[in-house]
Amino acid sequence: MLNSNGTATGISVGTTASEAFSDGGTSLMDNRIFVTGSWGPFDVTISGLNNSSTYNLYVYGSNPIYASTYTVGSTSDYSLGVENNAPYLYHTNYALLTGLDPTNGEIDIRVDRYLGSEAAVISGFQLVQTTPTSIPDAAWLLGSGLMGLFGLRKREVL
């Protein structure tokens, strides 16, 4: 679940953080890690995304004194940032923001200190493109489910 399943091309990352470090690039490729930190709130912008897709964003913290809150639009979550070693635990190691829709090909993340944390950080993240169910497929699934329930109900009556 937390591993990348492909290579992203044409995607870039920018930040307003006072300190920024990366593993050699600003593009999201395979398991690339982008590390950034700031004593106060800052923004990260991921651009070059497909507007017709929805994304899930796994955001990793670094350690407990840098616990952070991550917000995209009205969706918000936190990570305490305890040691980034497998197995990864939700809220302990990472935050999960689901169903994110890009605007103009971008997702903007607001990073802030969580509770009494000393700084706001992102020690790594993964962006996973999800495939929405098309309307005809959803209608077919609903219809077949209702037919199954109707058939089961009819069998009980007989």
Secondary structure, 3 states (H helix, E strand, C coil): CCCCCCECCCCEEEECCCEEEECCCCCCECCCCEEEEECCCEEEEEECCCCCCEEEEEEECCCHHHCEEEEECCEEEEECCCCCCCCCCECCCEEEEEEECCECCEEEEEEEECCCCCCEEECEEEEEEECCCCHHHHHHHHHHHHHHHHHHHHHHHC
